[in-house]
Amino acid sequence: MYKKVKVVPCSGIGKVFGLMAREAVLKTVIELCPDKSETVCLAYIVTGDKAVKEKIEGYDCITVDGCPKMCAAKNVTLIGGVVVEEVNVLDTVKEHKGKKFGSPTQLSDDGEVVINEIAGKIARKINEIN
């Protein structure tokens, strides 16, 4: 029996790239790898929630950040998660120059294309682990 990989997106409230991070994670844990992965809210990690710390500490984690600050990656590491992959939305966005990805509350068709690519990358990593 394997342990579910924790997939943690940044909060990125008010930014389209944060929305893209969250949507890519949800697509992964709900549709692509529901039996092998789960997500955890970054806010609980940042505030040191005891139950979330127990869920993360020592477990394989994939973080998905929407900007270079890499808040999800940093905070998962601080709480004791084993970050096996750091995904940055901007790395995939760069491959789609000139596209409009949507707003902080709604993705465009181009934004959906990118989150599907990111979710696919995350799912491949999860399948390598499990």
N, CA, C and O atoms as a MOPAC input file, in Angstrom:
PM7 MOZYME 1SCF
protein

 N      0.84800 1    -1.19200 1     0.00000 1
 C      0.00000 1     0.00000 1     0.00000 1
 C      0.88700 1     1.24500 1     0.00000 1
 O      1.83400 1     1.34000 1     0.78000 1
 N      0.58500 1     2.16100 1    -0.84600 1
 C      1.36300 1     3.38700 1    -0.93100 1
 C      0.65900 1     4.51700 1    -0.19500 1
 O     -0.53200 1     4.44600 1     0.10600 1
 N      1.41800 1     5.54200 1     0.08000 1
 C      0.86500 1     6.72000 1     0.73800 1
 C      0.58100 1     7.76500 1    -0.32400 1
 O      1.36000 1     7.92900 1    -1.26400 1
 N     -0.51700 1     8.46500 1    -0.18200 1
 C     -0.88900 1     9.48000 1    -1.16600 1
 C      0.12700 1    10.61600 1    -1.17300 1
 O      0.56400 1    11.08900 1    -0.12400 1
 N      0.48900 1    11.03700 1    -2.37100 1
 C      1.36800 1    12.18800 1    -2.53900 1
 C      0.54200 1    13.43700 1    -2.23000 1
 O     -0.58800 1    13.58000 1    -2.69700 1
 N      1.11400 1    14.31600 1    -1.45200 1
 C      0.44000 1    15.58100 1    -1.12900 1
 C      0.79100 1    16.58800 1    -2.21700 1
 O      1.96800 1    16.80300 1    -2.50800 1
 N     -0.21700 1    17.20400 1    -2.81500 1
 C     -0.00400 1    18.18500 1    -3.87400 1
 C     -0.53100 1    19.51900 1    -3.35300 1
 O     -1.72900 1    19.67600 1    -3.11800 1
 N      0.37900 1    20.47500 1    -3.17800 1
 C      0.04400 1    21.72500 1    -2.49200 1
 C      0.22600 1    22.92100 1    -3.41800 1
 O      1.34200 1    23.20800 1    -3.85200 1
 N     -0.87900 1    23.62800 1    -3.72500 1
 C     -0.76400 1    24.83500 1    -4.54300 1
 C     -0.53900 1    26.06900 1    -3.67600 1
 O     -0.84900 1    26.08300 1    -2.48400 1
 N      0.00300 1    27.09300 1    -4.30200 1
 C      0.09300 1    28.37800 1    -3.62500 1
 C     -1.31400 1    28.94100 1    -3.46200 1
 O     -2.27000 1    28.42500 1    -4.04100 1
 N     -1.42900 1    29.98100 1    -2.68600 1
 C     -2.72700 1    30.63400 1    -2.53800 1
 C     -2.95400 1    31.59300 1    -3.69900 1
 O     -4.01600 1    31.56500 1    -4.32200 1
 N     -1.98400 1    32.43200 1    -3.99400 1
 C     -2.02900 1    33.30100 1    -5.16100 1
 C     -3.33100 1    34.04400 1    -5.37600 1
 O     -3.74800 1    34.24800 1    -6.51600 1
 N     -3.97400 1    34.44900 1    -4.30500 1
 C     -5.25200 1    35.14600 1    -4.41900 1
 C     -5.04400 1    36.45800 1    -5.16800 1
 O     -4.10400 1    37.20300 1    -4.88700 1
 N     -5.92600 1    36.73100 1    -6.11900 1
 C     -5.85000 1    37.97500 1    -6.86800 1
 C     -4.93700 1    37.92600 1    -8.07900 1
 O     -4.70900 1    38.94700 1    -8.72700 1
 N     -4.41800 1    36.75600 1    -8.38800 1
 C     -3.51600 1    36.59200 1    -9.53400 1
 C     -3.97700 1    35.40900 1   -10.38000 1
 O     -4.33500 1    34.36100 1    -9.84400 1
 N     -3.96600 1    35.57400 1   -11.68600 1
 C     -4.37700 1    34.47900 1   -12.56700 1
 C     -3.45300 1    33.27800 1   -12.42400 1
 O     -3.90900 1    32.14200 1   -12.55300 1
 N     -2.17100 1    33.49500 1   -12.16300 1
 C     -1.24300 1    32.37600 1   -12.03600 1
 C     -1.50300 1    31.56200 1   -10.76900 1
 O     -1.26900 1    30.35400 1   -10.74700 1
 N     -1.98400 1    32.21800 1    -9.72100 1
 C     -2.39700 1    31.49900 1    -8.51700 1
 C     -3.61500 1    30.64300 1    -8.79100 1
 O     -3.69100 1    29.49800 1    -8.34400 1
 N     -4.57400 1    31.19700 1    -9.52800 1
 C     -5.75400 1    30.41900 1    -9.92200 1
 C     -5.33400 1    29.21500 1   -10.75200 1
 O     -5.86300 1    28.11700 1   -10.57300 1
 N     -4.39300 1    29.41700 1   -11.65000 1
 C     -3.91600 1    28.32300 1   -12.48800 1
 C     -3.26000 1    27.23000 1   -11.63800 1
 O     -3.45500 1    26.04400 1   -11.90200 1
 N     -2.49500 1    27.61600 1   -10.63600 1
 C     -1.86900 1    26.63400 1    -9.74700 1
 C     -2.94000 1    25.81900 1    -9.03200 1
 O     -2.87000 1    24.59100 1    -8.99700 1
 N     -3.91800 1    26.49500 1    -8.46800 1
 C     -4.97400 1    25.79500 1    -7.73200 1
 C     -5.78200 1    24.88600 1    -8.64400 1
 O     -6.08900 1    23.75300 1    -8.27200 1
 N     -6.12800 1    25.36200 1    -9.82300 1
 C     -6.93400 1    24.55800 1   -10.75500 1
 C     -6.16600 1    23.33500 1   -11.26200 1
 O     -6.74500 1    22.26100 1   -11.42300 1
 N     -4.87500 1    23.49500 1   -11.51000 1
 C     -4.06300 1    22.35900 1   -11.96100 1
 C     -3.99300 1    21.28600 1   -10.86400 1
 O     -4.06400 1    20.09100 1   -11.15100 1
 N     -3.85500 1    21.72100 1    -9.62200 1
 C     -3.81300 1    20.77000 1    -8.50800 1
 C     -5.15300 1    20.06000 1    -8.36300 1
 O     -5.19700 1    18.84100 1    -8.19700 1
 N     -6.24400 1    20.81600 1    -8.42600 1
 C     -7.56500 1    20.18300 1    -8.29500 1
 C     -7.81800 1    19.18000 1    -9.41500 1
 O     -8.34900 1    18.09700 1    -9.17100 1
 N     -7.44500 1    19.53200 1   -10.62700 1
 C     -7.60800 1    18.60400 1   -11.75200 1
 C     -6.81800 1    17.32500 1   -11.49000 1
 O     -7.29200 1    16.22600 1   -11.77600 1
 N     -5.62500 1    17.47200 1   -10.95000 1
 C     -4.78100 1    16.31400 1   -10.67500 1
 C     -5.39600 1    15.41500 1    -9.61000 1
 O     -5.55900 1    14.21400 1    -9.82500 1
 N     -5.73800 1    15.99400 1    -8.46400 1
 C     -6.17400 1    15.15700 1    -7.33500 1
 C     -7.61100 1    14.65700 1    -7.47900 1
 O     -7.96700 1    13.63900 1    -6.88600 1
 N     -8.43400 1    15.35000 1    -8.24900 1
 C     -9.83400 1    14.92600 1    -8.42200 1
 C    -10.01200 1    14.03400 1    -9.64000 1
 O    -10.71800 1    13.02800 1    -9.57900 1
 N     -9.36400 1    14.40600 1   -10.76100 1
 C     -9.59900 1    13.69500 1   -12.01000 1
 C     -8.49200 1    12.72400 1   -12.41400 1
 O     -8.77900 1    11.59400 1   -12.80800 1
 N     -7.24000 1    13.14700 1   -12.32200 1
 C     -6.15000 1    12.35800 1   -12.89500 1
 C     -5.56700 1    11.31100 1   -11.94400 1
 O     -5.25000 1    10.20000 1   -12.36800 1
 N     -5.42600 1    11.65300 1   -10.67500 1
 C     -4.79100 1    10.73600 1    -9.71600 1
 C     -5.52500 1    10.71800 1    -8.37400 1
 O     -4.89400 1    10.90400 1    -7.33300 1
 N     -6.83900 1    10.49900 1    -8.37500 1
 C     -7.57700 1    10.59100 1    -7.10800 1
 C     -7.17500 1     9.54200 1    -6.07200 1
 O     -7.30100 1     9.79000 1    -4.87300 1
 N     -6.70000 1     8.38800 1    -6.50300 1
 C     -6.32900 1     7.33600 1    -5.56200 1
 C     -4.88000 1     7.42900 1    -5.08900 1
 O     -4.47500 1     6.73400 1    -4.15700 1
 N     -4.10900 1     8.29300 1    -5.74200 1
 C     -2.68500 1     8.38200 1    -5.42500 1
 C     -2.26800 1     9.72700 1    -4.85500 1
 O     -1.11800 1     9.90200 1    -4.45300 1
 N     -3.19800 1    10.68600 1    -4.81600 1
 C     -2.82400 1    12.03100 1    -4.38100 1
 C     -3.95900 1    12.69900 1    -3.61800 1
 O     -5.12200 1    12.30100 1    -3.69500 1
 N     -3.57000 1    13.72300 1    -2.88400 1
 C     -4.53800 1    14.56800 1    -2.18500 1
 C     -3.91000 1    15.94400 1    -2.02700 1
 O     -2.69300 1    16.10400 1    -2.11700 1
 N     -4.76200 1    16.93100 1    -1.79100 1
 C     -4.24600 1    18.28000 1    -1.62400 1
 C     -4.44900 1    18.74000 1    -0.18900 1
 O     -5.29500 1    18.22500 1     0.54200 1
 N     -3.65600 1    19.71200 1     0.18300 1
 C     -3.71400 1    20.29800 1     1.51000 1
 C     -3.68500 1    21.80800 1     1.33200 1
 O     -2.95500 1    22.32400 1     0.48500 1
 N     -4.46500 1    22.50600 1     2.11700 1
 C     -4.54800 1    23.96600 1     2.03200 1
 C     -3.28600 1    24.62000 1     2.58300 1
 O     -2.87200 1    24.35700 1     3.71200 1
 N     -2.69000 1    25.47100 1     1.76900 1
 C     -1.45900 1    26.15500 1     2.17600 1
 C     -1.66300 1    27.00100 1     3.43300 1
 O     -0.75200 1    27.10600 1     4.25400 1
 N     -2.82800 1    27.60000 1     3.59600 1
 C     -3.07600 1    28.43400 1     4.77500 1
 C     -2.91300 1    27.63500 1     6.07100 1
 O     -2.39000 1    28.15500 1     7.05600 1
 N     -3.35400 1    26.38900 1     6.07300 1
 C     -3.18700 1    25.55500 1     7.26400 1
 C     -1.72200 1    25.21900 1     7.50400 1
 O     -1.28800 1    25.08900 1     8.64900 1
 N     -0.97400 1    25.08200 1     6.43900 1
 C      0.45500 1    24.81100 1     6.56900 1
 C      1.15600 1    26.02800 1     7.16700 1
 O      1.95400 1    25.90400 1     8.09500 1
 N      0.84800 1    27.19900 1     6.62500 1
 C      1.48600 1    28.44200 1     7.06800 1
 C      1.18100 1    28.73900 1     8.53400 1
 O      2.04000 1    29.24000 1     9.26000 1
 N     -0.03600 1    28.42900 1     8.96900 1
 C     -0.41400 1    28.71600 1    10.35400 1
 C      0.01000 1    27.61900 1    11.32200 1
 O     -0.22500 1    27.73000 1    12.52500 1
 N      0.63800 1    26.54900 1    10.80500 1
 C      1.15900 1    25.50000 1    11.66700 1
 C      0.10000 1    24.57800 1    12.23900 1
 O      0.29100 1    24.01900 1    13.31900 1
 N     -1.01100 1    24.40900 1    11.54000 1
 C     -2.07900 1    23.52000 1    11.98200 1
 C     -1.50800 1    22.12900 1    12.28700 1
 O     -0.84400 1    21.52400 1    11.44500 1
 N     -1.77200 1    21.63600 1    13.49100 1
 C     -1.17300 1    20.38300 1    13.94500 1
 C     -1.59000 1    19.18900 1    13.07800 1
 O     -0.75000 1    18.36400 1    12.71800 1
 N     -2.86000 1    19.09400 1    12.74800 1
 C     -3.34900 1    17.96400 1    11.93800 1
 C     -2.71800 1    17.97300 1    10.54700 1
 O     -2.37100 1    16.92100 1    10.01000 1
 N     -2.57200 1    19.15900 1     9.97100 1
 C     -1.96400 1    19.26400 1     8.64200 1
 C     -0.47800 1    18.95900 1     8.72000 1
 O      0.06400 1    18.31500 1     7.82200 1
 N      0.18400 1    19.40500 1     9.76600 1
 C      1.61000 1    19.09200 1     9.93600 1
 C      1.81700 1    17.58100 1     9.96300 1
 O      2.74400 1    17.06700 1     9.33600 1
 N      0.95500 1    16.87000 1    10.68600 1
 C      1.05100 1    15.41300 1    10.76600 1
 C      0.80300 1    14.76700 1     9.39500 1
 O      1.38400 1    13.73000 1     9.07400 1
 N     -0.05400 1    15.38600 1     8.60500 1
 C     -0.38800 1    14.85800 1     7.27600 1
 C      0.75200 1    15.07300 1     6.27600 1
 O      0.90000 1    14.30100 1     5.32900 1
 N      1.55100 1    16.11500 1     6.48400 1
 C      2.60800 1    16.51300 1     5.55000 1
 C      3.99300 1    16.01300 1     5.96800 1
 O      4.77500 1    15.57000 1     5.12700 1
 N      4.28900 1    16.08400 1     7.24800 1
 C      5.64100 1    15.81900 1     7.74700 1
 C      6.12800 1    14.42100 1     7.34500 1
 O      5.52200 1    13.40700 1     7.68900 1
 N      7.24500 1    14.40500 1     6.60300 1
 C      7.85900 1    13.15700 1     6.18500 1
 C      7.24600 1    12.52600 1     4.94100 1
 O      7.69300 1    11.46600 1     4.50500 1
 N      6.23000 1    13.16100 1     4.36700 1
 C      5.55800 1    12.60500 1     3.19000 1
 C      6.05100 1    13.27300 1     1.90700 1
 O      6.48500 1    14.42500 1     1.91200 1
 N      5.97100 1    12.51400 1     0.80200 1
 C      6.29500 1    13.06800 1    -0.50900 1
 C      5.27000 1    14.13300 1    -0.87100 1
 O      4.06300 1    13.91700 1    -0.76200 1
 N      5.77000 1    15.28400 1    -1.30200 1
 C      4.90800 1    16.41000 1    -1.65300 1
 C      5.34300 1    16.99900 1    -2.99400 1
 O      6.52600 1    17.02200 1    -3.33200 1
 N      4.37000 1    17.46500 1    -3.73000 1
 C      4.61000 1    18.23400 1    -4.94500 1
 C      3.99200 1    19.59500 1    -4.69900 1
 O      2.82200 1    19.69300 1    -4.32900 1
 N      4.76800 1    20.64100 1    -4.90100 1
 C      4.23400 1    21.99100 1    -4.71500 1
 C      4.04500 1    22.65500 1    -6.06900 1
 O      4.79400 1    22.40100 1    -7.01200 1
 N      3.03900 1    23.50500 1    -6.14700 1
 C      2.72700 1    24.20400 1    -7.39200 1
 C      2.57900 1    25.68100 1    -7.06200 1
 O      1.63300 1    26.09300 1    -6.39000 1
 N      3.52900 1    26.46500 1    -7.54600 1
 C      3.55400 1    27.89500 1    -7.25200 1
 C      3.27700 1    28.71900 1    -8.49800 1
 O      3.60600 1    28.31600 1    -9.61400 1
 N      2.66400 1    29.88400 1    -8.28800 1
 C      2.30300 1    30.76700 1    -9.38400 1
 C      3.26500 1    31.91700 1    -9.60300 1
 O      3.08700 1    32.70500 1   -10.53100 1
 N      4.28100 1    32.02400 1    -8.76400 1
 C      5.25400 1    33.10900 1    -8.94200 1
 C      6.61400 1    32.66100 1    -8.42900 1
 O      6.71800 1    31.60100 1    -7.81100 1
 N      7.64900 1    33.44100 1    -8.67000 1
 C      9.00500 1    33.05400 1    -8.26200 1
 C      9.23500 1    33.00800 1    -6.74600 1
 O     10.26300 1    32.49100 1    -6.30700 1
 N      8.31400 1    33.53100 1    -5.94200 1
 C      8.50400 1    33.49400 1    -4.48900 1
 C      8.43700 1    32.07400 1    -3.93200 1
 O      8.97600 1    31.80300 1    -2.85900 1
 N      7.77700 1    31.16300 1    -4.65900 1
 C      7.71000 1    29.74100 1    -4.30100 1
 C      7.23900 1    29.52300 1    -2.86300 1
 O      7.84400 1    28.75100 1    -2.12000 1
 N      6.16400 1    30.20000 1    -2.47500 1
 C      5.64800 1    30.11600 1    -1.10500 1
 C      5.21600 1    28.70900 1    -0.71800 1
 O      5.47200 1    28.27200 1     0.40500 1
 N      4.57200 1    28.00000 1    -1.62100 1
 C      4.14400 1    26.63700 1    -1.29300 1
 C      5.36100 1    25.75800 1    -1.01800 1
 O      5.40500 1    25.04600 1    -0.01500 1
 N      6.34000 1    25.81100 1    -1.90500 1
 C      7.54500 1    24.98600 1    -1.73600 1
 C      8.25100 1    25.30900 1    -0.42600 1
 O      8.63900 1    24.40200 1     0.31200 1
 N      8.41800 1    26.57500 1    -0.13700 1
 C      9.12400 1    26.97700 1     1.08100 1
 C      8.38700 1    26.52400 1     2.33500 1
 O      9.00000 1    25.99800 1     3.26400 1
 N      7.07600 1    26.72900 1     2.36200 1
 C      6.31500 1    26.40900 1     3.56900 1
 C      6.12800 1    24.91100 1     3.77200 1
 O      6.10900 1    24.44700 1     4.91200 1
 N      5.99000 1    24.15400 1     2.70300 1
 C      5.90600 1    22.69800 1     2.84200 1
 C      7.22600 1    22.17200 1     3.40300 1
 O      7.22500 1    21.28300 1     4.25500 1
 N      8.33500 1    22.70500 1     2.93900 1
 C      9.63800 1    22.29500 1     3.44900 1
 C      9.77100 1    22.66100 1     4.93000 1
 O     10.25500 1    21.86000 1     5.73000 1
 N      9.34300 1    23.86600 1     5.29000 1
 C      9.44400 1    24.31500 1     6.68100 1
 C      8.65900 1    23.43400 1     7.64000 1
 O      9.06900 1    23.24300 1     8.78400 1
 N      7.53200 1    22.89600 1     7.18100 1
 C      6.69200 1    22.07400 1     8.06200 1
 C      7.13100 1    20.60900 1     8.05700 1
 O      6.57400 1    19.78600 1     8.78400 1
 N      8.13400 1    20.28900 1     7.23300 1
 C      8.69700 1    18.94300 1     7.26200 1
 C      8.28100 1    18.03900 1     6.12000 1
 O      8.57200 1    16.84400 1     6.14100 1
 N      7.59600 1    18.59700 1     5.11100 1
 C      7.24600 1    17.80200 1     3.94300 1
 C      8.47300 1    17.54200 1     3.08500 1
 O      9.41400 1    18.33600 1     3.07900 1
 N      8.46200 1    16.43300 1     2.36400 1
 C      9.56300 1    16.08300 1     1.47700 1
 C      9.15000 1    16.51200 1     0.06600 1
 O      8.39400 1    15.81400 1    -0.61000 1
 N      9.65300 1    17.65700 1    -0.36300 1
 C      9.27200 1    18.19600 1    -1.67100 1
 C     10.05500 1    17.44600 1    -2.74700 1
 O     11.26400 1    17.61700 1    -2.89800 1
 N      9.32700 1    16.60900 1    -3.48800 1
 C      9.95500 1    15.81100 1    -4.53800 1
 C      9.87900 1    16.49900 1    -5.89200 1
 O     10.56700 1    16.10700 1    -6.83500 1
 N      9.04800 1    17.51700 1    -5.98500 1
 C      8.92300 1    18.27800 1    -7.24800 1
 C      8.37800 1    19.66100 1    -6.92300 1
 O      7.38500 1    19.79700 1    -6.20800 1
 N      9.03500 1    20.68000 1    -7.45300 1
 C      8.56500 1    22.06000 1    -7.34400 1
 C      8.12100 1    22.50000 1    -8.73100 1
 O      8.94200 1    22.64000 1    -9.63700 1
 N      6.83500 1    22.71600 1    -8.89200 1
 C      6.28800 1    23.15500 1   -10.17100 1
 C      6.01900 1    24.65000 1   -10.07800 1
 O      5.41600 1    25.12200 1    -9.11400 1
 N      6.46800 1    25.38700 1   -11.08100 1
 C      6.15000 1    26.81500 1   -11.14900 1
 C      5.33600 1    27.05100 1   -12.41000 1
 O      5.78600 1    26.75600 1   -13.51800 1
 N      4.14200 1    27.58300 1   -12.23300 1
 C      3.23000 1    27.85300 1   -13.35200 1
 C      3.91700 1    28.67300 1   -14.43500 1
 O      3.68700 1    28.45300 1   -15.62400 1
 N      4.75200 1    29.60900 1   -14.03100 1
 C      5.40100 1    30.50200 1   -14.99700 1
 C      6.27700 1    29.74900 1   -15.98600 1
 O      6.45500 1    30.19900 1   -17.11800 1
 N      6.82700 1    28.61300 1   -15.57800 1
 C      7.65700 1    27.82600 1   -16.49700 1
 C      6.83700 1    27.33300 1   -17.68600 1
 O      7.33100 1    27.31400 1   -18.81300 1
 N      5.60100 1    26.94100 1   -17.44500 1
 C      4.73200 1    26.47000 1   -18.52600 1
 C      4.14300 1    27.64900 1   -19.29000 1
 O      4.00100 1    27.58800 1   -20.51100 1
 N      3.80200 1    28.71100 1   -18.58800 1
 C      3.24100 1    29.90500 1   -19.22700 1
 C      4.20800 1    30.46700 1   -20.26800 1
 O      3.77700 1    30.95100 1   -21.31500 1
 N      5.51000 1    30.40600 1   -19.98900 1
 C      6.52600 1    30.92600 1   -20.91700 1
 C      6.45400 1    30.24900 1   -22.28200 1
 O      6.83500 1    30.83400 1   -23.29500 1
 N      5.96500 1    29.02300 1   -22.30000 1
 C      5.84000 1    28.27400 1   -23.55100 1
 C      4.62600 1    28.72500 1   -24.37000 1
 O      4.41400 1    28.24400 1   -25.48400 1
 N      3.84000 1    29.63900 1   -23.82500 1
 C      2.61000 1    30.10800 1   -24.46900 1
 C      2.61400 1    31.63200 1   -24.58100 1
 O      1.64000 1    32.29200 1   -24.21800 1
 N      3.69600 1    32.17300 1   -25.07600 1
 C      3.85100 1    33.62800 1   -25.19100 1
 C      2.70800 1    34.25000 1   -25.99400 1
 O      2.26700 1    33.71000 1   -27.00900 1
 N      2.24600 1    35.40000 1   -25.50700 1
 C      1.22000 1    36.15500 1   -26.20600 1
 C     -0.20400 1    35.70100 1   -25.93100 1
 O     -1.15000 1    36.30800 1   -26.43300 1
 N     -0.37300 1    34.66200 1   -25.15600 1
 C     -1.71200 1    34.15600 1   -24.83700 1
 C     -2.27600 1    34.89700 1   -23.63700 1
 O     -1.53600 1    35.42000 1   -22.80400 1
 N     -3.58600 1    34.93200 1   -23.56700 1
 C     -4.28900 1    35.51600 1   -22.42100 1
 C     -4.86500 1    34.35400 1   -21.62100 1
 O     -5.60000 1    33.52400 1   -22.15600 1
 N     -4.52700 1    34.30200 1   -20.34500 1
 C     -4.87000 1    33.15100 1   -19.52700 1
 C     -6.14100 1    33.32100 1   -18.70800 1
 O     -6.62000 1    32.36500 1   -18.09700 1
 N     -6.68400 1    34.52000 1   -18.69300 1
 C     -7.90400 1    34.76000 1   -17.94600 1
 C     -7.69000 1    35.82100 1   -16.88200 1
 O     -6.79600 1    36.66200 1   -16.98300 1
 N     -8.52800 1    35.75900 1   -15.86600 1
 C     -8.47900 1    36.71900 1   -14.76500 1
 C     -8.21800 1    35.96400 1   -13.46100 1
 O     -8.13900 1    34.73600 1   -13.46300 1
 N     -8.08500 1    36.68300 1   -12.36200 1
 C     -7.87500 1    35.99100 1   -11.08800 1
 C     -9.04400 1    35.09700 1   -10.65900 1
 O     -8.90400 1    34.28500 1    -9.74400 1
 N    -10.19700 1    35.24800 1   -11.32000 1
 C    -11.36300 1    34.45800 1   -10.93500 1
 C    -11.86300 1    33.49100 1   -12.00400 1
 O    -12.67700 1    32.61400 1   -11.71600 1
 N    -11.37700 1    33.64700 1   -13.24300 1
 C    -11.85200 1    32.77000 1   -14.31000 1
 C    -10.77300 1    32.60100 1   -15.38000 1
 O    -10.17200 1    33.56900 1   -15.84600 1
 N    -10.54800 1    31.34200 1   -15.75100 1
 C     -9.55800 1    31.04900 1   -16.77300 1
 C    -10.15700 1    31.17000 1   -18.16500 1
 O    -11.34200 1    30.90400 1   -18.36600 1
 N     -9.33900 1    31.56900 1   -19.11600 1
 C     -9.73300 1    31.57900 1   -20.52200 1
 C     -9.47000 1    30.18300 1   -21.08900 1
 O     -8.97200 1    29.30400 1   -20.38600 1
 N     -9.80600 1    29.98900 1   -22.35000 1
 C     -9.50000 1    28.71400 1   -23.00600 1
 C     -7.99600 1    28.45200 1   -22.99500 1
 O     -7.56200 1    27.31900 1   -22.78500 1
 N     -7.19600 1    29.50600 1   -23.22100 1
 C     -5.73300 1    29.35100 1   -23.16800 1
 C     -5.27400 1    28.95900 1   -21.76500 1
 O     -4.36000 1    28.14800 1   -21.61300 1
 N     -5.90000 1    29.52800 1   -20.75500 1
 C     -5.57700 1    29.17300 1   -19.37800 1
 C     -5.88900 1    27.71100 1   -19.09400 1
 O     -5.13700 1    27.03100 1   -18.39600 1
 N     -6.99900 1    27.23300 1   -19.63600 1
 C     -7.37200 1    25.82000 1   -19.45600 1
 C     -6.34600 1    24.89700 1   -20.10700 1
 O     -6.01000 1    23.84800 1   -19.55800 1
 N     -5.85000 1    25.29000 1   -21.27700 1
 C     -4.81900 1    24.49400 1   -21.95700 1
 C     -3.59300 1    24.36000 1   -21.05500 1
 O     -3.04100 1    23.27000 1   -20.90600 1
 N     -3.17800 1    25.46000 1   -20.46400 1
 C     -1.98400 1    25.44700 1   -19.61000 1
 C     -2.20800 1    24.61200 1   -18.35400 1
 O     -1.33100 1    23.83900 1   -17.96800 1
 N     -3.36300 1    24.75200 1   -17.70900 1
 C     -3.55800 1    23.95200 1   -16.49200 1
 C     -3.62500 1    22.46300 1   -16.81200 1
 O     -3.21400 1    21.63200 1   -16.00200 1
 N     -4.14000 1    22.12600 1   -17.98500 1
 C     -4.13800 1    20.71300 1   -18.37500 1
 C     -2.70900 1    20.19400 1   -18.56100 1
 O     -2.40400 1    19.05900 1   -18.19400 1
 N     -1.83500 1    21.03100 1   -19.13300 1
 C     -0.42700 1    20.64600 1   -19.28800 1
 C      0.23300 1    20.46100 1   -17.92900 1
 O      0.93700 1    19.47900 1   -17.69800 1
 N     -0.00100 1    21.41400 1   -17.03300 1
 C      0.60500 1    21.34900 1   -15.70400 1
 C      0.08100 1    20.13600 1   -14.94400 1
 O      0.85700 1    19.41000 1   -14.32200 1
 N     -1.22000 1    19.91400 1   -14.99100 1
 C     -1.80300 1    18.75500 1   -14.30500 1
 C     -1.22500 1    17.45400 1   -14.85500 1
 O     -0.98400 1    16.51000 1   -14.10300 1
 N     -1.00800 1    17.40800 1   -16.14800 1
 C     -0.39300 1    16.22000 1   -16.75300 1
 C      1.01000 1    15.98100 1   -16.22800 1
 O      1.38600 1    14.84100 1   -15.95300 1
 N      1.79000 1    17.04800 1   -16.08600 1
 C      3.15000 1    16.93100 1   -15.54500 1
 C      3.11700 1    16.42600 1   -14.10200 1
 O      3.90200 1    15.56100 1   -13.71400 1
 N      2.19400 1    16.98300 1   -13.31600 1
 C      2.07400 1    16.56600 1   -11.92600 1
 C      1.67300 1    15.08800 1   -11.84900 1
 O      2.23500 1    14.32400 1   -11.06400 1
 N      0.71300 1    14.70300 1   -12.66000 1
 C      0.23300 1    13.31000 1   -12.66000 1
 C      1.35200 1    12.33700 1   -13.04500 1
 O      1.46500 1    11.25800 1   -12.46300 1
 N      2.16700 1    12.71400 1   -14.01400 1
 C      3.28600 1    11.85200 1   -14.40300 1
 C      4.24400 1    11.64200 1   -13.23000 1
 O      4.72200 1    10.53000 1   -13.00400 1
 N      4.52000 1    12.71200 1   -12.48900 1
 C      5.41800 1    12.60500 1   -11.32100 1
 C      4.79600 1    11.72200 1   -10.25200 1
 O      5.48300 1    10.89700 1    -9.65000 1
 N      3.50700 1    11.88600 1   -10.01400 1
 C      2.82400 1    11.05600 1    -9.01200 1
 C      2.89900 1     9.58600 1    -9.41200 1
 O      3.13900 1     8.72100 1    -8.57000 1
 N      2.69700 1     9.30800 1   -10.68300 1
 C      2.75300 1     7.92200 1   -11.16100 1
 C      4.16300 1     7.34300 1   -11.08300 1
 O      4.31800 1     6.13300 1   -10.91900 1
 N      5.18600 1     8.17600 1   -11.19600 1
 C      6.56200 1     7.71500 1   -11.00300 1
 C      6.79200 1     7.30400 1    -9.55500 1
 O      7.48200 1     6.32600 1    -9.27000 1
 N      6.20100 1     8.07000 1    -8.65200 1
 C      6.37600 1     7.82800 1    -7.20400 1
 C      5.58900 1     6.58600 1    -6.78400 1
 O      6.09200 1     5.73400 1    -6.05100 1
 N      4.35600 1     6.50100 1    -7.25900 1
 C      3.47500 1     5.37800 1    -6.87500 1
 C      3.27400 1     4.47200 1    -8.05600 1
 O      2.56800 1     3.46800 1    -7.95200 1

